[in-house]
Amino acid sequence: MYLYKEEIVIPQYPFEPDAATGNPLFRINRNDCVVNYKRSDFLVPHRKDYYFMAFVKMGSSRHWIDMTPYDLKPDKFYFTTPHQVHLKEDAEPFTGIALSFHKEFLLTADNASLKELPIIQNPQNGHELSLTKGDLKFIEDILDKILAETETKETWQNTMLSAYMRIYWCI
């Protein structure tokens, strides 16, 4: 008797450079009461080859990360690392800011220390941070600064993004 074992291949989505700025390693988007998913994306497991972080100000959805469900809630911060298995179960319009960056963003000289931070190493395999009122104000301010910086076309943009990211991850 032969047992046939079929290997399940989970699609991996590559990092897409920011269409507005052309930055090949970093992108940030403000979402104002929108859902950016196609219905065909729901209930389809996939991986991302990049880091993803989202600050949810208002709204909700339900996602699974590595077989653990997360009900996205207002005033929370969510994050994932490359190659984890994602599944979108439900998504409602939300307001917040999402940022993504390629792992090569961490390899630049300006960012070498960032890869050592707990949120990047993720030793407890967490994906959700609850925020205090002080944290909320701090995060919104830094994210607004990062958004403004990505709109500049200056040669020091990546250096400024690195500096803001160091401050951002001090939450």
C-alpha positions as semicolon CSV with decimal commas, in nm:
position;residue;x (nm);y (nm);z (nm)
1;M;0,000;0,000;0,000
2;Y;0,131;0,341;-0,098
3;L;0,040;0,654;0,082
4;Y;0,035;0,963;-0,129
5;K;0,136;1,273;0,058
6;E;0,054;1,591;-0,126
7;E;0,257;1,893;-0,031
8;I;0,045;2,197;0,037
9;V;0,194;2,512;-0,103
10;I;0,086;2,835;0,059
11;P;0,124;3,135;-0,172
12;Q;0,368;3,402;-0,063
13;Y;0,298;3,765;-0,143
14;P;0,605;3,975;-0,219
15;F;0,664;4,326;-0,093
16;E;0,533;4,582;-0,340
17;P;0,716;4,915;-0,352
18;D;0,518;5,223;-0,262
19;A;0,340;5,333;-0,581
20;A;0,320;5,697;-0,472
21;T;0,680;5,744;-0,355
22;G;0,866;5,471;-0,541
23;N;1,041;5,361;-0,221
24;P;1,142;4,998;-0,290
25;L;1,179;4,898;0,077
26;F;0,920;5,092;0,280
27;R;0,558;5,197;0,246
28;I;0,296;5,350;0,469
29;N;-0,073;5,410;0,401
30;R;-0,349;5,592;0,584
31;N;-0,680;5,409;0,568
32;D;-0,993;5,613;0,627
33;C;-1,298;5,387;0,653
34;V;-1,197;5,163;0,366
35;V;-1,153;4,791;0,308
36;N;-0,865;4,720;0,071
37;Y;-0,936;4,351;0,023
38;K;-1,091;4,170;-0,269
39;R;-1,354;3,914;-0,167
40;S;-1,146;3,646;-0,342
41;D;-0,870;3,708;-0,082
42;F;-1,087;3,588;0,206
43;L;-1,032;3,245;0,357
44;V;-0,719;3,195;0,144
45;P;-0,408;3,122;0,351
46;H;-0,101;3,314;0,238
47;R;0,235;3,440;0,358
48;K;0,403;3,778;0,324
49;D;0,776;3,812;0,264
50;Y;0,784;4,140;0,455
51;Y;0,705;4,298;0,791
52;F;0,356;4,439;0,833
53;M;0,228;4,668;1,109
54;A;-0,108;4,834;1,154
55;F;-0,245;5,085;1,400
56;V;-0,624;5,046;1,409
57;K;-0,796;5,363;1,525
58;M;-1,154;5,258;1,446
59;G;-1,318;4,953;1,291
60;S;-1,274;4,580;1,318
61;S;-1,194;4,263;1,131
62;R;-1,092;3,908;1,201
63;H;-0,761;3,764;1,085
64;W;-0,569;3,450;1,167
65;I;-0,192;3,449;1,208
66;D;-0,019;3,112;1,237
67;M;-0,345;2,940;1,334
68;T;-0,435;3,195;1,605
69;P;-0,742;3,417;1,555
70;Y;-0,722;3,792;1,615
71;D;-1,023;4,018;1,631
72;L;-0,879;4,353;1,530
73;K;-1,010;4,622;1,761
74;P;-0,985;5,000;1,788
75;D;-0,683;5,158;1,955
76;K;-0,466;4,850;1,911
77;F;-0,140;4,791;1,728
78;Y;-0,090;4,474;1,522
79;F;0,227;4,337;1,366
80;T;0,355;4,036;1,176
81;T;0,693;3,915;1,060
82;P;0,784;3,759;0,725
83;H;0,668;3,409;0,632
84;Q;0,389;3,372;0,888
85;V;0,064;3,223;0,761
86;H;-0,217;3,480;0,730
87;L;-0,586;3,425;0,667
88;K;-0,851;3,696;0,636
89;E;-1,183;3,582;0,775
90;D;-1,371;3,909;0,794
91;A;-1,295;4,274;0,731
92;E;-1,497;4,582;0,802
93;P;-1,398;4,936;0,703
94;F;-1,137;5,074;0,937
95;T;-0,949;5,390;1,007
96;G;-0,582;5,365;1,085
97;I;-0,234;5,350;0,942
98;A;-0,057;5,046;0,800
99;L;0,311;5,028;0,726
100;S;0,518;4,759;0,562
101;F;0,882;4,716;0,492
102;H;1,103;4,462;0,323
103;K;1,357;4,274;0,533
104;E;1,629;4,451;0,331
105;F;1,517;4,775;0,497
106;L;1,672;4,632;0,815
107;L;2,001;4,554;0,641
108;T;2,094;4,912;0,558
109;A;2,361;5,073;0,776
110;D;2,107;5,315;0,927
111;N;1,882;5,029;1,034
112;A;2,124;4,765;1,160
113;S;2,015;4,817;1,523
114;L;1,644;4,792;1,436
115;K;1,662;4,420;1,363
116;E;1,754;4,357;1,729
117;L;1,436;4,515;1,868
118;P;1,187;4,276;2,034
119;I;0,905;4,373;1,795
120;I;1,122;4,253;1,503
121;Q;1,266;3,947;1,678
122;N;0,919;3,867;1,821
123;P;1,043;3,605;2,072
124;Q;0,693;3,546;2,218
125;N;0,534;3,521;1,872
126;G;0,290;3,800;1,962
127;H;0,086;4,002;1,715
128;E;-0,114;4,252;1,919
129;L;-0,026;4,538;2,152
130;S;-0,278;4,715;2,372
131;L;-0,211;5,086;2,394
132;T;-0,258;5,334;2,676
133;K;-0,398;5,680;2,604
134;G;-0,043;5,815;2,616
135;D;0,074;5,545;2,372
136;L;-0,210;5,631;2,133
137;K;-0,114;5,997;2,116
138;F;0,256;5,912;2,079
139;I;0,196;5,658;1,800
140;E;-0,038;5,883;1,605
141;D;0,215;6,166;1,620
142;I;0,507;5,950;1,502
143;L;0,300;5,787;1,226
144;D;0,194;6,131;1,100
145;K;0,561;6,230;1,090
146;I;0,651;5,911;0,901
147;L;0,368;5,977;0,652
148;A;0,495;6,331;0,596
149;E;0,852;6,207;0,553
150;T;0,753;5,954;0,287
151;E;0,608;6,237;0,080
152;T;0,945;6,412;0,061
153;K;1,185;6,325;-0,218
154;E;1,496;6,425;-0,026
155;T;1,814;6,218;-0,031
156;W;1,802;6,174;0,346
157;Q;1,452;6,021;0,344
158;N;1,564;5,670;0,446
159;T;1,779;5,814;0,725
160;M;1,479;6,006;0,859
161;L;1,251;5,701;0,825
162;S;1,507;5,498;1,022
163;A;1,518;5,758;1,299
164;Y;1,138;5,773;1,322
165;M;1,115;5,393;1,323
166;R;1,356;5,373;1,617
167;I;1,134;5,615;1,809
168;Y;0,816;5,440;1,693
169;W;0,928;5,102;1,824
170;C;0,996;5,241;2,170
171;I;0,632;5,184;2,259
